[in-house]
């Protein structure tokens, strides 16, 4: 347990210069980092969610809750088991295992992203979990020609596809 906390502190210190949106010039990207990724105010459903979860699962679950709350998608693809957080973030969303058109997807890092990206459009958001375990795979995803924005949060990576945007890869201290 102490080694886990030590590792968490090391990761946080290594990424300290990327705290709370510092250096992000785009107003929309800054808003996303500041008020969705790194929001520190408690939301209405935090108390009832993940009481038994370890610190990392709860931290990621609250992030996925905020993502679903911000995006309000009609369908969510969840391949990693965060249904309760996602459903609390968007009660009207249908959580599915496969979708013809991806609005929000939470998937493991070793997912076949080529096939998944074919189902994405300009508004799609895909979250890859555990990117630190396979950094070379994450870099392939970042450099895919369909991807325009990525947010590397160490524990997960967020991918967006808006073709009107200039390609940018952000590192965020999460």
SEDO-17400 format. One record per residue (C-alpha): residue number from 1; x, y, z negated. Coordinates in steps of 0.2 Angstrom, whole numbers. Each point is the difference from the previous one (the first is absolute). Example, Ala and Ser with C-alpha at 12.3 -4.5 7.8 and 13.67 -1.06 7.14 Angstrom:
residues 2
 guti     x     y     z
    1    62   -22   -39
    2     6    17     3
***
This chain:
residues 174
 guti     x     y     z
    1     0     0     0
    2    14    12    -4
    3     9    -4    16
    4   -16     4     9
    5    -1    17    -8
    6    18     3     3
    7    -2    -4    19
    8   -16    11     1
    9    10    15    -8
   10    15    -3    12
   11   -12     1    15
   12    -9    15    -6
   13    17     9    -3
   14     7    -5    17
   15   -16     8     8
   16    -1    15   -12
   17     3    13    14
   18   -16    -6     9
   19   -11     4   -15
   20   -18     8     3
   21     2     4    18
   22    16    10    -1
   23     7     4    17
   24   -16    -4    10
   25    -4    14    12
   26   -16    -6     7
   27   -15     6   -10
   28   -11   -16     3
   29    15   -11    -4
   30     4    10   -16
   31   -19    -1    -5
   32     0   -19     3
   33    16    -3   -11
   34    -5    12   -14
   35   -18    -4    -2
   36    -2   -18     6
   37    17    -9    -2
   38     6    10   -16
   39   -16     5    -8
   40     2     0   -19
   41   -17     5    -5
   42   -12   -14    -6
   43   -14    -5    12
   44   -17    -6    -6
   45     3   -18     2
   46    18    -2    -7
   47    -6    -6   -17
   48   -10   -14     6
   49    13    -6    13
   50    14   -12    -3
   51     0    -1   -19
   52     9   -17     1
   53    12     5    14
   54    19     2    -2
   55     7    18     3
   56     4    -3    19
   57   -16    -7     5
   58   -10    13    -9
   59    11    14     7
   60    -3    -7    18
   61   -18    -3    -4
   62    -3    18    -5
   63     9     6    16
   64   -11   -11    11
   65   -15     6   -10
   66     5    18     4
   67     3    -4    19
   68   -17    -8     1
   69    -8    15    -9
   70     9    12    12
   71    -3    -9    16
   72   -18    -7    -4
   73     2   -13    14
   74   -15   -11     5
   75    11   -16     0
   76    15    -5    -9
   77    12   -14     4
   78     7    -7   -17
   79    13   -14     2
   80     8     2   -17
   81   -15     0   -12
   82    -4    17    -6
   83   -18    -1     3
   84    -6     8   -16
   85    11    15     2
   86    -5     3    18
   87   -18    -3    -3
   88     0    13   -15
   89     8    12    11
   90   -13    -1    14
   91   -16    -9    -5
   92    -7     0    17
   93    15    -9     8
   94    -1   -18     6
   95    15    -9    -5
   96     4   -13    13
   97    14   -12     5
   98     1     5    18
   99    -7    15    10
  100    -2     4    18
  101     5    18    -4
  102    11     4   -15
  103    -4    15   -11
  104    10    -5   -16
  105    10   -15    -2
  106    10    -7   -15
  107    12   -14     6
  108    16    -9    -5
  109    16     6     8
  110     3   -16    11
  111   -17     2     9
  112     1     0    19
  113    -1    18     2
  114    -1     0    19
  115   -17    -9     0
  116    -6    11   -14
  117     5    16     8
  118   -10    -5    16
  119   -16     2   -11
  120     5    18    -6
  121    -5    17     6
  122     5    18    -3
  123    -9     0   -17
  124     7   -17    -6
  125    10    -2   -16
  126    10   -16    -4
  127     9    -3   -16
  128    14   -13    -1
  129     3    -7   -17
  130    17    -5    -7
  131    11     9    14
  132    15     0   -12
  133     1   -19     2
  134     2     1    19
  135     8    17     4
  136     5    -6    18
  137   -18    -4     4
  138    -6    16    -7
  139    12    10    11
  140    -7   -10    15
  141   -17     6    -4
  142     6    18    -3
  143     8     0    18
  144   -15    -7     9
  145    -6    11    14
  146   -18     0    -6
  147     4     7   -17
  148     2    18    -3
  149     0     2   -19
  150     7   -11   -14
  151     2     2   -18
  152    12   -11    -9
  153    -5    -1   -18
  154    13   -14    -4
  155   -14   -12    -6
  156   -11     2    15
  157     1    10    17
  158   -15    10     7
  159    -1     1    19
  160   -10    12    11
  161    -3     1    19
  162    -6    17     5
  163     8     3    17
  164    -1    19    -1
  165    12     0   -14
  166    19    -1     2
  167     8   -16    -7
  168     6     2   -18
  169     5   -12   -13
  170    -1     7   -18
  171     8    -8   -16
  172   -11     4   -15
  173     4    -3   -18
  174   -15    -9    -6
***
